[in-house]
Amino acid sequence: MAAPLVDRKMKRKNKAEASGQGRGKSRAKLDVKQQLQAGLRRQMAGDLAAAEAAYREVLSAEPRHADALHLLGVTKLQGGQPGQAVDMIRRAIAESPDNADYHGNLSAALLHDGQAEAAAEECRTALRLNPDNAGFHSNLAVALRRLGQPRAAIDSYEAAVRLNPTAVHLHETIGELYLGEQLYAEARDSYQAYLAQAADDPKAHKAHNNLGHAEEKLGNLEAAEACYGRALALEPEDPDYLNNVALMRRARNRRDEALALFRKACALAPDRWKIAANLASVCLDLGQGDEAVSILREQLGTQSAEPGLWYKFGLALAMAGEMKAAQEAFLKAIELDPDDPSFYHALSGCFFSTGDPAGAYAALRKVLELRPRHLEAHLVLCECLQRMGRPDEANIRAHAAVMLESYQPQNFAYPLKAFRHSCDFDGIDDLGDIWATADSVPPRMLPQAFLHMLVMADTPERNDHLVRLHRRWGAMLEERAELTPLPHLPAQRPGGRIRIGFLSSDLNSHSVAKCMMPLFESYDRERFEIRCYSPRKVGDAIEQKIAGLVTDFKFVENEPDPSVAATIRADDIDILFDLNGITQHSRTGVMAYRPAPVQVGWLGYPFTCGISQIDYMIADRFIRPTRDELLVETPLELPGAWICFNDMGQVDIDPTPPCLRTGQVTFGTLNNPYKYTRAAVAAWAKVMNAVPESRFLLVRWRDGSTLMCHHLVAEFAKHGVSSDRLFFMQNPAGMHLQCYNEIDISLDTFPLTGGTTTCDALWMGVPVVSLAGEGFHQRISHAVLNHAGLGDLSRTTIDDYVETAVALARDPNRLGELRRTLRQTLLDSDMFRRDRFVPAFQDAMEALVRRHGLREA
């Protein structure tokens, strides 16, 4: 844009006039001045042809007249001939190089001619001559913007506004630049300044919309919706504004309103696939998966070359549980645009969901080839690497992710998990106050961290805090379930067998299946039906055996929660158990839909799930939390043990304790390293320091982590235990029981104790010393030890824990006796007596049926 033309007196004087020569020549000079003034009047009136004629007449008399050259150049610029304008104004500058206006208008001509760099230089020259000209600053800003220097352009625009506060439109331009730079607070201020002075601007709707975008990015959704709403009020048929208001309604859980607005936007712009994709998303929110897929499939009928549409189609298919079809859609998007990292990232999610971490790893590596600092790809790679048995690489990746400038404390779950598995206590500490951070994390992000926060829940205050976090997550699931409710539960049924359902991904070679097998083998088929629902098909012998023992076994792989809930409801289940809790492959969210009249949690997760729709949690007198406030569910206490095993495996026990064979006491643990804590290591070291020359054996079968060994050696060294007393063993899967023949005493982890691992140790004649607390997760070993008649080995303070372990190490006779008798003691306990457990379980189920009136009297 040209700088404002200045109607200024012509200062250049004819030499003859200056010397007082003849009247005729003075008269001619006066005619030139009049001709310039006449040209200016014509130019300002828009008659560019007449203005050009006047200036050319002056130039015919004085070919080097600077003002005439300059004004003719501006006329050419206004007439759309910037190249000729540049030539004319440069000739004027050659005659008068210190005229700021000439340089300012030359910069405008150069901008119109596409010469941004030269234009910027001319602006700087003009500003050296006249630094207080707002137009020059504005032209410089335009040039800098075109040169890809938005921050410098902002500075120049702001200087222009300071010099000319009436240039209100520049606030809007500055706001656009701030948006582009993702400086949303600054963008908000600029748009607010513009709207405060230009409320009647016919284009104000654009500013309201962009202000809404800034507020949205700042997390002010209510303010964003108000801004988008003002834009829509000014342009009620604009599909983009309808779309934006609808997005805010969806974000604020007003999905029915969002649905209506999206439908109207689609009707106004039926070919805008992005709006159609948003309509599909809210349909998915409302459980209308078939309509969502249909909407996008219809768009693909006319816009199949749009990679982004295939991507959205894949997301809809994935949310509808159609993972294989989603994978194909993402691959089609990649085929059309192989350089978009979001397509590979979505594809990695499909691989994860179908149990292919190697495929997910390859897709995420492609994301990082395209965008090396993609935070989410780095984070999910941590999980990938752990599932692939590469914990050290996961640790290194986690440290790299935390160092990225885009990392926020809210992303703590992935690095926390990686650091836990490699016992990187310093890395965990560097994550800051995880408890405070968790309060600010959206509920959907919490489950990734829950299991690893259990390891940190070691005080009543932290236990209560963790319950609150679980309640937040449970409330989110219940709110989601309310959007697509199941039909009302059926009325009471007449007599007949009680139908019990088990929802679990672990009905295969897993410790949960070990606990369930006595029930599956021995339940009274005249009184009960058992139906199983598995979201994961493993195909192993245990899975096949269970399928042959129960009334029905259904796979619900990749089905969305509402669909799984509907399947269970259709089977008229009386009592539904969730055996996963918040663990890998969990489908606990299904319980929020209340597919059965009575719902129970059991086995898979040693804490509350926080879902009020789960009525009970199976417990016994030993494992039940000391405060019922630590469970959202009501404890359902069985008279004996809360679990029952067949056996732990037929492996021979060496009857001689290792201390008698080697002359050294060997402590050890086979617990998962993610359960290790600084406090536990300190207690273990204290025990070892009290038992001279004792050793510690750490066994991990799944992976061999060099970093884990390094971190543990360093942690033990802090407490005076040298590395030559520590031994690390990696053994093949299924061969872990033999390791107990090398251990005298197992020292339990805390606050999250062992479970099946504690039973394994006792099965092999190895006593376990444990630290009991108030929460479910702190009492698993406590319950096992008490059922095994070893309640004296479960202590409530660290000092007692240490003292008990040391005393046991000094009692080789008791160690030898336990190796000879513990297995039979277990077989005689409630934990292994199915003849006690199964009737007690069945009685409890019949009591629930009566309590809840599930059968007609």
C-alpha positions in Angstrom: 0.0 0.0 0.0 1.3 3.4 -0.9 2.1 5.8 1.9 -0.4 8.7 2.2 0.2 11.3 -0.5 1.2 14.7 0.8 -0.1 17.9 -0.8 3.0 19.8 -0.3 4.5 23.0 -1.8 6.9 22.4 -4.6 10.3 23.4 -3.2 12.4 23.0 -6.4 12.9 26.5 -8.0 13.9 27.3 -11.5 17.4 28.8 -11.6 16.2 31.7 -13.7 13.4 32.5 -11.3 15.9 32.3 -8.4 18.2 34.8 -10.1 15.4 37.3 -11.0 15.7 36.9 -14.7 13.1 37.9 -17.3 9.4 38.0 -16.5 8.6 35.5 -19.3 10.6 32.7 -17.7 9.2 33.5 -14.3 5.8 33.1 -15.8 6.7 29.7 -17.2 7.9 28.5 -13.8 4.6 29.6 -12.3 2.8 27.5 -14.9 4.7 24.3 -13.8 3.7 24.8 -10.2 0.1 25.3 -11.2 0.3 22.2 -13.5 1.5 20.0 -10.6 -1.3 21.3 -8.4 -3.8 20.6 -11.1 -2.4 17.1 -11.5 -2.7 16.4 -7.8 -6.3 17.5 -7.8 -7.1 15.2 -10.7 -5.2 12.3 -9.0 -7.0 12.7 -5.7 -10.3 12.8 -7.6 -9.4 9.4 -9.2 -8.8 10.8 -12.7 -5.5 9.1 -13.2 -5.2 9.7 -17.0 -5.6 13.5 -16.6 -3.2 13.5 -13.7 -0.6 11.6 -15.7 -1.0 14.1 -18.6 -0.4 17.0 -16.3 2.8 15.5 -14.9 4.1 14.5 -18.3 3.6 18.1 -19.5 5.7 19.3 -16.6 8.4 16.7 -17.4 8.4 17.7 -21.0 9.5 21.2 -19.8 11.7 19.9 -17.0 12.6 16.2 -17.5 14.4 16.0 -14.1 11.7 17.6 -12.0 11.7 15.4 -8.9 8.1 16.0 -7.7 6.7 15.4 -11.2 8.6 12.1 -11.5 7.5 11.0 -8.0 3.8 11.9 -8.6 3.8 10.2 -12.0 5.2 7.1 -10.3 2.5 7.1 -7.6 -0.1 7.5 -10.4 1.4 4.4 -12.2 1.2 2.5 -8.9 -2.4 3.5 -8.4 -3.1 2.4 -12.0 -1.7 -1.1 -11.4 1.7 -0.7 -13.1 4.1 -1.1 -10.2 7.1 -1.8 -12.4 6.8 1.6 -14.1 6.1 3.2 -10.7 9.4 1.8 -9.4 11.3 3.3 -12.4 9.7 6.8 -12.0 10.1 7.0 -8.3 13.7 5.9 -8.5 14.4 8.7 -11.0 12.8 11.1 -8.5 15.1 9.8 -5.7 18.1 10.3 -7.9 17.2 14.0 -8.0 16.3 14.3 -4.3 17.8 11.4 -2.4 16.8 12.7 1.1 13.1 12.9 0.5 11.4 10.4 3.0 8.1 10.4 1.0 9.9 9.2 -2.1 11.5 6.3 -0.4 8.2 5.4 1.4 6.2 5.3 -1.9 9.0 3.4 -3.6 8.7 0.7 -0.9 5.0 0.5 -1.7 5.7 0.1 -5.4 8.3 -2.5 -4.7 5.8 -4.4 -2.6 3.3 -4.4 -5.4 6.0 -5.6 -7.8 6.8 -8.5 -5.5 10.2 -7.2 -4.4 9.8 -7.6 -0.6 13.5 -7.4 0.3 14.1 -4.3 -1.7 10.9 -2.8 -0.3 12.1 -3.4 3.3 15.3 -1.6 2.6 13.5 1.4 1.2 11.3 1.5 4.3 14.3 1.5 6.5 15.8 4.4 4.5 12.5 6.3 4.8 12.4 5.7 8.5 15.9 7.0 9.0 14.7 10.2 7.3 11.4 10.4 9.1 11.0 7.9 12.0 7.6 9.2 13.0 5.7 8.2 9.8 3.2 5.5 10.6 2.8 4.5 7.0 6.5 3.7 6.6 6.3 1.4 9.6 3.3 -0.3 8.2 4.9 -0.8 4.8 8.0 -2.3 6.5 5.7 -4.6 8.4 4.1 -5.9 5.2 7.6 -6.5 3.7 8.8 -8.3 6.8 5.7 -10.5 6.8 6.3 -11.5 3.2 10.0 -12.2 4.1 8.9 -14.7 6.7 9.7 -12.5 9.7 6.4 -12.4 11.6 7.8 -11.3 15.0 9.7 -8.4 13.4 6.5 -7.5 11.4 4.5 -7.4 14.6 7.0 -4.9 16.0 6.6 -2.6 13.0 2.8 -2.8 13.0 2.8 -1.9 16.7 5.0 1.0 16.0 2.6 2.2 13.3 -0.3 1.9 15.7 1.5 3.9 18.4 2.1 6.7 15.9 -1.4 6.5 14.4 -3.9 5.3 17.0 -6.7 5.8 14.5 -5.3 2.9 12.3 -7.6 0.5 14.1 -7.5 -2.1 11.4 -3.9 -2.8 12.2 -4.9 -4.4 15.5 -6.7 -7.0 13.6 -3.6 -7.6 11.4 -1.4 -7.9 14.4 -3.9 -10.4 15.9 -3.6 -12.6 12.8 0.2 -12.6 13.1 0.1 -13.5 16.8 -2.3 -16.4 16.0 0.1 -17.6 13.4 2.9 -17.5 16.0 0.7 -19.3 18.5 1.0 -16.4 20.9 -2.7 -16.7 21.9 -2.8 -14.3 24.8 -1.2 -11.5 22.7 -3.6 -12.3 19.8 -6.6 -12.0 22.2 -5.4 -8.6 23.4 -5.0 -7.4 19.8 -8.5 -8.5 18.7 -10.0 -7.1 21.8 -8.3 -3.7 21.0 -9.7 -3.8 17.5 -13.3 -4.7 18.5 -13.3 -2.1 21.2 -12.9 0.6 18.5 -14.5 -1.0 15.5 -17.6 -2.7 16.8 -19.5 -1.4 13.7 -17.0 -2.7 11.2 -18.9 -4.9 8.7 -16.1 -7.3 8.9 -16.1 -7.5 12.7 -17.4 -11.1 12.5 -14.0 -12.3 11.4 -12.3 -10.6 14.4 -14.9 -12.2 16.7 -14.2 -15.6 15.2 -10.4 -15.2 15.5 -10.8 -14.0 19.0 -12.7 -17.1 19.7 -9.9 -19.2 18.3 -7.4 -17.5 20.6 -9.6 -18.0 23.6 -10.1 -21.7 22.7 -6.3 -22.2 22.5 -6.0 -20.6 25.9 -8.4 -23.1 27.3 -11.2 -20.6 27.9 -13.9 -22.6 26.3 -16.8 -20.6 27.6 -15.3 -17.3 26.3 -14.4 -19.0 23.0 -18.0 -20.1 22.6 -19.2 -16.6 23.3 -16.9 -15.1 20.6 -17.8 -17.7 18.0 -21.5 -17.0 18.9 -21.1 -13.3 18.2 -19.5 -14.1 14.8 -22.4 -16.4 14.1 -25.0 -13.8 15.1 -23.5 -11.4 12.5 -23.3 -14.1 9.8 -25.9 -16.7 10.8 -25.5 -18.7 7.6 -21.7 -19.1 7.7 -20.9 -22.8 7.9 -17.5 -22.2 9.5 -19.0 -20.2 12.3 -21.7 -22.8 12.8 -19.0 -25.4 12.9 -16.9 -23.5 15.5 -19.9 -22.9 17.9 -20.7 -26.6 17.5 -17.2 -27.6 18.4 -17.4 -25.6 21.6 -20.8 -27.1 22.5 -19.3 -30.5 22.0 -16.2 -29.7 24.1 -18.5 -28.5 26.9 -20.6 -31.7 26.8 -23.6 -30.2 25.1 -23.5 -32.7 22.4 -27.2 -32.7 21.3 -26.9 -28.9 20.6 -23.6 -29.5 18.8 -25.2 -32.2 16.6 -28.0 -29.8 15.5 -25.4 -27.1 14.6 -23.2 -29.5 12.7 -26.1 -30.8 10.7 -27.1 -27.2 9.7 -23.5 -26.5 8.7 -23.3 -29.6 6.6 -26.6 -28.7 4.9 -25.2 -25.2 4.0 -21.8 -26.7 2.9 -22.4 -30.3 1.9 -19.0 -30.6 0.2 -17.0 -29.4 3.2 -15.7 -32.8 4.4 -14.0 -31.3 7.5 -17.4 -30.2 8.8 -18.9 -33.5 7.9 -16.1 -35.2 9.9 -17.0 -33.1 12.9 -20.6 -34.2 12.6 -19.4 -37.8 12.5 -17.3 -37.2 15.6 -20.3 -36.0 17.6 -22.3 -38.9 16.3 -19.7 -41.2 17.7 -19.9 -39.3 21.0 -23.6 -40.1 21.1 -23.1 -43.8 20.3 -24.3 -43.4 16.7 -21.3 -45.1 15.2 -23.1 -46.5 12.2 -24.3 -43.0 11.2 -20.8 -41.6 11.7 -19.2 -44.1 9.4 -22.0 -43.6 6.9 -21.5 -39.8 6.8 -17.8 -40.1 6.0 -18.3 -42.9 3.6 -20.7 -40.7 1.7 -18.1 -37.9 1.6 -15.6 -40.4 0.2 -18.0 -41.1 -2.6 -17.2 -37.6 -4.1 -13.9 -36.7 -2.4 -11.9 -39.9 -2.4 -8.7 -38.1 -3.2 -8.7 -36.2 0.1 -6.2 -37.9 2.4 -7.5 -36.0 5.4 -11.0 -37.5 4.8 -9.6 -41.0 4.8 -7.8 -40.2 8.0 -11.1 -39.0 9.7 -12.8 -42.1 8.3 -10.2 -44.2 9.9 -10.6 -42.5 13.2 -14.4 -43.1 13.1 -13.9 -46.7 12.3 -11.4 -47.1 15.1 -13.8 -45.5 17.6 -16.6 -47.8 16.3 -14.2 -50.7 17.1 -13.5 -51.7 13.4 -9.7 -51.7 13.8 -8.9 -53.7 10.6 -11.0 -51.3 8.5 -9.5 -48.3 10.3 -6.0 -49.6 9.5 -6.9 -49.8 5.8 -8.3 -46.3 5.9 -5.1 -44.9 7.4 -3.0 -46.7 4.9 -5.1 -45.1 2.1 -4.5 -41.7 3.6 -0.7 -42.4 3.7 -0.8 -43.5 0.1 -2.4 -40.2 -0.9 -0.1 -38.1 1.3 3.0 -40.0 2.6 4.3 -36.9 4.4 1.7 -36.3 7.0 2.9 -37.6 10.4 -0.6 -37.7 11.9 -1.6 -40.5 9.6 1.3 -42.7 10.8 0.5 -41.8 14.4 -3.1 -43.0 14.0 -1.9 -46.1 12.2 0.3 -46.9 15.2 -2.8 -46.8 17.4 -4.4 -49.5 15.3 -1.3 -51.7 15.7 -1.4 -51.2 19.4 -5.1 -52.2 19.6 -4.5 -55.4 17.6 -1.6 -56.4 19.8 1.2 -55.6 17.3 3.7 -53.3 19.2 6.3 -53.9 16.4 4.0 -52.5 13.8 3.2 -49.6 16.1 6.9 -49.0 16.6 7.6 -48.9 12.8 4.7 -46.4 12.3 5.9 -44.2 15.1 9.5 -44.2 13.7 8.0 -42.9 10.5 6.3 -40.1 12.5 9.7 -39.1 13.9 11.3 -39.2 10.4 8.8 -36.5 9.3 8.7 -34.6 12.6 11.7 -35.4 14.9 10.4 -33.5 17.8 6.8 -34.9 17.8 6.2 -35.3 21.5 3.4 -37.8 21.4 5.3 -40.1 19.1 8.3 -40.1 21.5 5.9 -40.8 24.5 4.1 -43.7 22.8 7.4 -45.1 21.7 8.3 -45.5 25.4 5.2 -47.8 25.7 6.1 -49.6 22.5 9.6 -50.4 23.5 8.5 -51.7 26.9 6.0 -54.1 25.3 8.7 -55.2 22.9 11.0 -56.1 25.9 13.4 -53.2 25.4 13.2 -51.3 28.7 16.5 -49.5 28.4 15.6 -47.9 25.1 12.2 -47.0 26.7 14.1 -45.2 29.5 16.3 -43.3 27.1 13.4 -42.3 24.9 11.5 -41.1 28.0 14.4 -38.9 29.1 14.5 -37.5 25.5 10.8 -36.8 25.6 11.0 -34.9 28.9 13.7 -32.6 27.4 11.5 -31.6 24.4 10.3 -28.0 24.6 6.7 -29.1 24.0 6.7 -31.5 27.0 4.3 -30.5 29.8 4.1 -32.0 33.3 0.7 -33.4 32.3 2.5 -35.9 30.0 4.1 -37.6 33.0 2.4 -41.0 32.7 4.6 -42.4 29.9 8.0 -41.4 31.3 6.8 -42.5 34.8 6.1 -46.0 33.5 9.5 -46.2 31.7 11.4 -44.9 34.7 9.6 -47.3 37.0 10.4 -50.4 34.9 14.1 -49.5 34.9 14.2 -48.4 38.6 15.2 -44.9 37.6 14.3 -43.2 40.8 16.1 -40.0 39.9 14.2 -39.8 36.7 10.9 -40.2 38.7 12.0 -37.4 41.1 12.7 -35.1 38.1 9.1 -35.4 37.0 8.2 -33.2 39.9 5.1 -33.4 42.2 3.2 -36.1 40.3 0.3 -35.9 42.8 -0.3 -32.2 42.2 0.1 -32.7 38.4 -2.4 -35.6 38.3 -5.1 -33.2 39.6 -4.8 -31.1 36.5 -4.7 -34.0 34.0 -7.9 -34.7 32.0 -9.6 -37.8 33.4 -9.1 -39.8 30.2 -5.3 -39.5 30.7 -5.2 -40.9 34.2 -5.5 -44.7 33.7 -2.1 -44.8 32.0 -0.6 -43.7 35.3 -2.8 -45.3 37.9 -0.9 -48.6 38.3 2.4 -46.8 38.7 0.9 -44.3 41.2 -0.1 -47.3 43.4 3.6 -47.8 44.0 3.6 -44.3 45.4 0.5 -44.6 47.5 2.2 -45.2 50.9 0.3 -42.9 53.3 -3.3 -42.4 54.2 -3.2 -39.0 52.5 -1.9 -40.4 49.3 -4.4 -43.3 49.4 -7.3 -40.8 49.7 -5.8 -38.7 46.9 -5.6 -41.7 44.7 -9.3 -42.6 45.4 -10.3 -39.1 44.4 -8.4 -39.5 41.1 -10.1 -42.8 40.4 -13.5 -41.2 41.2 -12.8 -38.5 38.6 -12.1 -41.2 36.0 -15.1 -43.2 37.0 -17.4 -40.1 36.7 -16.1 -39.5 33.2 -17.0 -43.0 32.2 -20.4 -42.8 33.7 -21.1 -39.4 32.0 -20.1 -41.0 28.7 -22.3 -44.0 29.3 -25.3 -41.7 30.0 -25.1 -40.5 26.4 -26.0 -43.9 25.0 -27.9 -45.6 27.8 -28.9 -49.2 27.6 -32.7 -50.0 27.9 -34.0 -50.3 31.4 -33.0 -53.5 33.1 -35.6 -56.3 32.7 -38.0 -57.0 35.5 -37.4 -59.9 37.9 -37.1 -63.2 36.2 -38.7 -66.4 37.5 -36.5 -69.2 38.8 -33.8 -70.8 36.9 -30.0 -70.9 37.0 -28.2 -67.8 38.1 -26.3 -66.3 35.3 -22.8 -65.0 36.2 -20.7 -63.1 33.6 -16.9 -62.6 33.7 -15.4 -59.8 31.6 -11.6 -60.1 31.3 -8.8 -60.2 28.8 -6.8 -62.5 31.1 -8.7 -65.8 30.7 -5.6 -67.4 29.2 -2.1 -68.1 30.5 -2.3 -65.4 33.2 -2.4 -65.4 37.0 -6.1 -64.3 36.9 -7.0 -67.5 35.1 -5.0 -69.5 37.7 -7.3 -68.1 40.4 -10.4 -68.7 38.3 -9.8 -72.3 37.3 -11.0 -74.0 40.5 -14.3 -72.2 40.1 -14.6 -72.9 36.4 -13.9 -76.6 37.0 -16.2 -77.1 40.0 -19.1 -74.7 39.9 -22.6 -76.2 40.3 -24.0 -76.4 36.7 -27.5 -77.1 38.0 -27.6 -73.8 39.9 -25.4 -71.5 37.8 -24.5 -70.6 34.3 -21.1 -68.9 33.6 -20.6 -66.8 30.6 -17.2 -65.2 29.7 -16.5 -62.1 27.6 -12.9 -61.6 26.4 -11.7 -58.5 24.6 -8.5 -60.3 23.6 -8.2 -63.6 21.7 -5.0 -65.4 22.7 -5.8 -68.9 21.5 -3.7 -70.7 24.0 -4.5 -74.0 25.8 -5.8 -72.3 28.9 -8.2 -70.1 27.0 -9.5 -73.2 25.1 -9.9 -75.1 28.3 -11.9 -72.4 30.0 -14.1 -72.1 26.9 -14.9 -75.8 27.3 -15.8 -75.5 31.0 -18.2 -72.6 30.9 -21.7 -72.1 29.4 -20.5 -69.6 26.8 -17.3 -67.8 25.9 -17.5 -64.8 23.6 -14.7 -62.7 22.1 -15.5 -59.0 22.0 -12.3 -57.9 20.4 -12.2 -54.3 19.2 -15.9 -53.7 20.0 -16.7 -50.3 21.6 -17.9 -50.3 25.1 -21.6 -49.7 24.3 -21.6 -52.7 22.0 -19.9 -55.0 24.6 -22.4 -53.8 27.2 -25.3 -54.5 24.8 -24.0 -58.0 24.2 -23.8 -58.7 27.9 -27.3 -57.2 28.5 -28.7 -59.4 25.8 -27.5 -62.5 27.7 -29.5 -61.5 30.8 -26.6 -61.7 33.1 -27.5 -61.5 36.8 -24.1 -60.7 38.3 -21.3 -59.4 36.1 -17.6 -59.4 37.2 -14.8 -57.3 35.9 -11.6 -59.2 36.4 -9.3 -56.6 34.8 -9.7 -53.4 36.6 -7.5 -50.6 35.3 -4.8 -52.7 33.6 -3.7 -53.5 30.1 -6.5 -54.5 27.7 -9.0 -53.4 30.4 -12.6 -52.9 29.4 -13.8 -51.6 32.8 -15.6 -48.8 31.0 -18.2 -51.4 30.0 -19.4 -51.5 33.6 -20.4 -47.9 33.5 -23.3 -48.8 31.2 -24.7 -51.2 33.9 -25.2 -54.2 31.6 -26.1 -56.3 34.6 -28.2 -55.6 37.7 -25.4 -56.5 40.0 -21.7 -55.7 39.2 -18.6 -56.8 41.0 -14.8 -56.1 40.8 -12.3 -58.9 41.5 -8.7 -60.0 41.1 -7.2 -57.9 38.4 -6.6 -54.5 40.1 -5.8 -54.0 43.8 -7.6 -50.7 44.3 -10.9 -49.1 43.7 -11.9 -48.5 40.1 -13.8 -45.4 41.1 -17.0 -46.4 39.2 -20.2 -46.2 41.2 -21.8 -48.7 38.9 -19.6 -51.4 40.3 -21.4 -52.4 43.4 -19.0 -54.7 45.2 -15.4 -55.8 45.4 -14.6 -59.3 46.5 -12.4 -59.4 49.6 -11.7 -61.4 52.7 -11.1 -60.5 56.3 -7.3 -60.0 55.7 -7.2 -58.1 52.4 -10.1 -55.8 53.1 -8.9 -52.2 53.5 -8.8 -51.0 57.1 -11.0 -48.0 55.9 -14.0 -48.6 53.7 -13.5 -45.1 52.3 -10.7 -46.5 50.3 -13.2 -48.4 48.1 -16.0 -46.8 46.0 -17.3 -50.4 45.8 -18.8 -52.1 48.9 -16.5 -54.9 50.2 -18.0 -58.3 49.6 -16.2 -60.4 52.2 -16.0 -64.1 51.6 -15.7 -66.3 54.8 -12.4 -67.9 53.7 -9.9 -66.6 51.2 -10.7 -64.2 48.4 -8.8 -66.4 45.9 -8.3 -70.0 45.2 -5.6 -71.8 43.2 -5.2 -75.3 41.9 -1.4 -75.3 42.4 1.5 -73.1 41.5 3.4 -75.7 39.4 5.0 -79.0 40.1 8.6 -78.0 40.6 10.8 -79.8 43.2 12.0 -78.0 46.3 15.6 -78.3 47.4 15.0 -79.1 51.1 18.3 -77.5 52.2 18.1 -73.8 52.6 20.8 -72.0 50.5 22.4 -70.5 53.6 23.3 -74.0 54.8 24.7 -74.9 51.3 26.7 -71.7 50.8 27.3 -70.3 54.2 25.6 -67.1 53.2 22.0 -66.0 53.6 20.4 -65.1 50.2 17.6 -62.6 50.2 15.7 -62.0 47.0 12.6 -61.0 45.1 10.9 -62.0 41.9 8.5 -59.1 42.1 8.1 -56.9 39.0 10.8 -54.1 39.2 8.1 -51.4 38.7 7.1 -52.1 42.3 10.5 -51.2 43.7 10.9 -48.0 45.6 13.7 -46.1 47.3 12.1 -46.9 50.6 12.0 -50.6 49.9 15.6 -50.7 48.7 16.6 -48.8 51.9 14.9 -51.4 54.0 16.4 -54.3 52.1 19.9 -52.7 52.5 19.2 -52.3 56.2 18.4 -56.0 56.5 21.6 -56.9 54.6 23.8 -54.7 56.7 22.4 -56.5 59.8 23.2 -59.9 58.3 26.9 -59.9 57.4 28.0 -61.4 54.0 24.3 -61.8 53.0 23.5 -61.6 49.3 20.5 -60.3 47.4 19.1 -62.0 44.2 16.8 -60.1 41.9 15.2 -62.2 39.2 13.4 -60.8 36.2 12.3 -63.2 33.5 10.7 -60.9 30.8 13.6 -58.6 29.9 17.1 -57.9 30.9 17.6 -54.2 31.7 21.1 -53.1 32.1 19.9 -49.7 33.3 17.8 -51.4 36.0 20.8 -53.1 37.3 22.9 -49.9 37.2 20.2 -47.9 39.1 19.7 -50.6 41.8 23.5 -51.0 42.3 23.7 -47.2 42.8 20.7 -47.2 45.2 22.0 -50.0 47.3 25.5 -48.4 47.4 23.9 -45.3 49.1 23.1 -47.6 52.0 26.5 -49.3 52.2 25.7 -52.4 50.2 28.4 -53.1 47.6 27.7 -54.4 44.2 29.5 -57.8 44.8 26.6 -58.7 47.1 23.9 -58.1 44.4 23.0 -60.7 41.8 20.7 -60.3 38.9 19.2 -63.2 37.0 17.2 -63.3 33.8 15.4 -66.6 33.3 13.1 -67.9 30.6 9.3 -67.5 30.9 7.7 -70.3 33.0 11.0 -71.2 34.6 10.8 -68.8 37.5 9.9 -71.3 40.3 13.3 -72.9 40.2 14.9 -69.6 41.1 13.5 -69.9 44.6 15.8 -72.8 45.3 18.5 -70.2 45.4 16.7 -67.9 47.9 16.4 -68.2 51.6 14.0 -65.3 52.3 11.9 -63.2 49.9 11.7 -59.6 50.9 8.5 -58.1 49.6 8.0 -54.8 47.8 6.0 -52.0 49.4 3.6 -50.2 49.4 2.4 -52.3 46.4 3.1 -55.8 47.6 3.4 -59.1 45.8 0.4 -61.3 45.0 0.9 -64.3 42.9 4.6 -63.8 43.4 4.2 -64.2 47.2 2.2 -67.4 46.6 5.0 -68.7 44.3 7.6 -68.1 47.0 5.6 -69.9 49.7 4.8 -72.7 47.3 8.6 -73.2 46.9 9.1 -73.2 50.7 10.5 -69.7 50.8 9.1 -67.4 53.5 8.1 -63.8 52.5 8.5 -60.8 54.8 6.0 -58.1 54.0 4.9 -54.7 55.1 1.2 -54.2 55.4 -0.7 -51.0 55.1 -4.3 -49.8 55.1 -5.1 -50.1 51.4 -6.0 -53.1 49.3 -2.8 -52.8 47.4 -0.8 -52.8 50.7 -2.5 -56.0 52.0 -2.2 -58.6 49.3 0.8 -60.4 50.8 -0.6 -59.7 54.3 -3.7 -61.8 53.3 -1.6 -64.6 51.6 0.7 -64.9 54.6 -2.1 -65.0 57.1 -4.0 -67.7 55.2 -0.7 -69.6 55.1 -0.3 -69.4 58.9 2.6 -66.9 58.6 0.9 -63.8 59.9 4.0 -63.0 62.0 5.9 -62.2 58.8 3.5 -59.4 57.9 4.5 -56.3 59.7 3.2 -52.7 59.9 6.4 -50.7 60.4 9.6 -50.7 58.5 11.6 -51.3 61.7 9.5 -54.4 62.4 9.9 -55.5 58.8 13.7 -55.3 59.1 13.8 -56.9 62.5 11.6 -59.8 61.3 13.7 -60.4 58.2 16.9 -60.4 60.3 15.5 -62.7 62.9 14.4 -65.1 60.2 17.8 -65.0 58.6 19.3 -66.1 62.0 17.0 -69.1 62.3 18.1 -71.7 59.8 16.1 -74.3 61.5 12.9 -72.5 60.8 14.0 -71.9 57.2 14.6 -75.6 56.8 11.3 -76.5 58.4 9.4 -74.1 56.1 11.0 -75.6 53.0 9.8 -79.0 54.0 6.2 -78.0 55.1 5.0 -74.8 53.5 3.7 -76.4 50.3 1.4 -78.8 52.2 0.4 -75.9 54.5 -0.7 -74.0 51.4 -2.6 -76.9 50.0 -4.5 -77.2 53.3 -5.3 -73.5 53.4 -8.4 -71.7 52.2 -6.4 -70.4 49.2 -6.1 -74.0 47.7 -9.2 -75.7 49.1 -11.8 -75.5 46.3 -14.1 -77.6 48.3 -14.4 -74.6 50.7 -14.0 -71.8 48.2 -16.5 -72.8 45.5 -19.4 -73.4 47.9 -18.6 -70.1 49.7 -18.5 -68.2 46.4 -21.8 -69.7 45.2 -23.5 -69.0 48.5 -22.4 -65.3 48.2 -23.8 -65.2 44.7 -27.2 -66.5 45.8 -27.2 -64.0 48.7 -26.7 -61.2 46.2 -29.6 -62.5 44.1 -31.8 -62.4 47.1 -30.5 -59.1 48.4 -31.2 -57.4 45.0 -34.4 -59.2 44.3 -33.3 -60.6 41.0 -35.7 -63.6 41.2 -39.4 -63.6 41.8 -40.2 -64.7 45.4 
